[in-house]
């Protein structure tokens, strides 16, 4: 879990440095619980209603959506 938390935190920092935000979409309940335990539920926005076709990633280098 520590590696994945570091990765998500790094992604958030890159997004903020680029003037963007990061929303976690479709996060499983057990992962939300883990985020809550370490206090990251207060750091990350979540969107439980998002479905895969609604998810867009804006890359810092292109500023264009990358559909996932």
HELIX and SHEET records of a PDB file:
HELIX    1   1 UNK A    2  UNK A   17  1                                  16    
HELIX    2   2 UNK A   29  UNK A   37  1                                   9    
HELIX    3   3 UNK A   40  UNK A   42  5                                   3    
HELIX    4   4 UNK A   52  UNK A   54  5                                   3    
SHEET    1   A 2 UNK A  23  UNK A  25  0                                        
SHEET    2   A 2 UNK A  45  UNK A  47  1                                        
SHEET    1   B 2 UNK A  56  UNK A  58  0                                        
SHEET    2   B 2 UNK A  65  UNK A  67 -1                                        
END                                                                             
